[in-house]
Amino acid sequence: MTFLVERLAELRRHLDHLHEIRPRVESPESLEEDLSLHNDVLFSLLTVSQLVIDISGEICAEEGLPFDDYTSTVRNLTRIPGFDPETVRQLARLPGFRNVLVHEYVGLDFDLVLAALNDLEPVEAFLGIVRRRLGDAGPDTSEQDSDDSDA
């Protein structure tokens, strides 16, 4: 469970950061022209994508669901109670998006990046579903739990 709690905390951190910097992204061109903003947005989107994949993989492993690749890892979530099929369908785009960010950074389509930045709701929904699945043992309680064990 610590794996998931830590990953959820990191996911929340990057989602909050993306929401915070979103107003600075005025257009796809602003991502091309401002290297700091470019790097900031791309790194957080990459991290968010990878965290969704990692968390999905952990949940599938716990459920004994086999997966061959990142996309099937995310798609398997539809086989688990509590995961909305439409949300999973939207999340299943993240492995491909992650690959684009990693491998196509020179010719990256910044319209695609801006679209991803404007469509974080499925990831927010995923975060809520996983937190409920853990019985609300989400990121807010991880530090408190470790402090209590030292007492």
C-alpha positions in Angstrom: 0.0 0.0 0.0 2.9 2.4 0.6 3.8 2.2 -3.1 0.3 3.4 -4.0 0.2 6.1 -1.3 3.5 7.5 -2.4 2.6 7.5 -6.1 -0.8 9.1 -5.3 1.0 11.9 -3.4 3.3 12.5 -6.4 0.4 12.4 -8.8 -1.5 15.0 -6.7 1.6 17.1 -6.6 2.1 17.2 -10.4 -1.6 17.7 -11.1 -1.6 20.7 -8.7 1.4 22.1 -10.4 -0.1 21.7 -13.8 -3.3 23.5 -12.7 -1.1 26.2 -11.2 1.0 26.9 -14.3 -1.8 26.4 -16.8 -2.7 30.1 -17.0 0.9 30.8 -18.2 0.3 28.6 -21.3 -1.4 31.1 -23.5 -1.0 29.1 -26.7 1.0 26.2 -28.2 3.5 28.8 -29.3 4.1 29.8 -25.7 5.4 26.3 -25.1 7.7 26.5 -28.0 9.1 29.9 -27.2 9.5 29.6 -23.4 11.9 26.8 -22.7 11.4 26.9 -18.9 7.6 26.7 -19.3 8.1 24.0 -22.0 10.2 21.9 -19.8 7.9 22.4 -16.8 4.8 21.4 -18.6 6.3 18.5 -20.5 8.0 17.0 -17.4 4.9 17.2 -15.3 2.7 15.7 -18.1 5.2 12.9 -18.5 5.3 12.2 -14.8 1.5 12.2 -14.6 1.3 9.8 -17.5 3.9 7.5 -16.0 2.3 7.6 -12.6 -1.1 6.6 -14.0 0.7 3.7 -15.7 2.6 2.6 -12.6 -0.4 2.9 -10.3 -2.6 0.9 -12.8 0.1 -1.8 -13.0 0.3 -2.1 -9.3 -3.5 -2.4 -9.0 -3.6 -5.0 -11.8 -0.9 -7.0 -10.2 -2.8 -6.9 -6.9 -5.9 -8.2 -8.7 -4.0 -10.9 -10.6 -4.7 -9.3 -14.0 -2.0 -10.0 -16.6 -0.9 -7.2 -18.9 1.5 -7.1 -21.8 2.2 -3.4 -22.1 1.4 0.0 -20.7 -1.9 0.4 -22.6 -3.3 -3.0 -21.5 -2.3 -2.2 -18.0 -4.6 0.9 -18.0 -7.4 -0.8 -20.0 -7.5 -3.7 -17.5 -8.9 -1.3 -15.0 -12.3 -1.7 -16.6 -12.3 -5.3 -15.1 -12.0 -3.9 -11.6 -15.1 -2.7 -9.8 -15.2 1.1 -9.2 -13.4 2.1 -12.3 -15.6 4.0 -14.7 -15.2 2.6 -18.3 -15.3 6.1 -19.9 -12.6 7.3 -17.5 -10.5 4.3 -18.3 -11.0 4.8 -22.0 -9.7 8.3 -21.7 -6.8 7.3 -19.5 -5.8 4.6 -22.0 -4.5 7.4 -24.3 -1.8 8.2 -21.7 0.7 5.4 -22.5 0.8 6.6 -26.2 1.1 10.2 -25.1 3.9 9.3 -22.7 5.7 7.7 -25.6 5.3 10.8 -27.8 6.7 12.9 -25.0 9.7 10.7 -24.6 10.5 9.9 -28.2 9.1 12.8 -30.3 10.3 15.8 -28.3 12.0 17.4 -31.4 8.9 17.4 -33.6 6.4 17.5 -30.8 2.9 18.8 -31.7 2.3 21.5 -29.1 -1.4 21.5 -29.9 -1.5 17.9 -28.6 0.4 19.0 -25.4 -2.0 21.9 -24.8 -5.0 19.5 -25.3 -3.5 17.2 -22.7 -3.0 20.1 -20.3 -6.6 21.1 -20.8 -7.9 17.6 -20.2 -6.7 16.5 -16.8 -10.1 15.6 -15.5 -9.8 11.9 -16.3 -6.6 11.8 -14.2 -8.3 13.7 -11.4 -11.1 11.1 -11.5 -8.6 8.2 -11.5 -6.9 9.7 -8.4 -10.2 9.9 -6.6 -11.1 6.3 -7.5 -7.8 4.9 -6.3 -8.0 6.9 -3.1 -11.4 5.5 -2.4 -10.1 2.1 -3.2 -7.5 2.5 -0.5 -10.2 3.6 1.9 -9.1 7.2 1.7 -5.6 6.4 2.9 -4.4 9.0 0.4 -1.5 11.3 0.3 -2.7 13.6 3.1 -2.2 10.8 5.7 1.1 9.3 4.7 3.3 11.7 6.8 1.0 11.5 9.8 1.1 7.7 9.7 4.9 7.5 9.7 5.1 10.1 12.5 2.7 8.1 14.6 4.9 5.0 14.3 7.9 6.8 15.7 6.1 7.7 18.9 
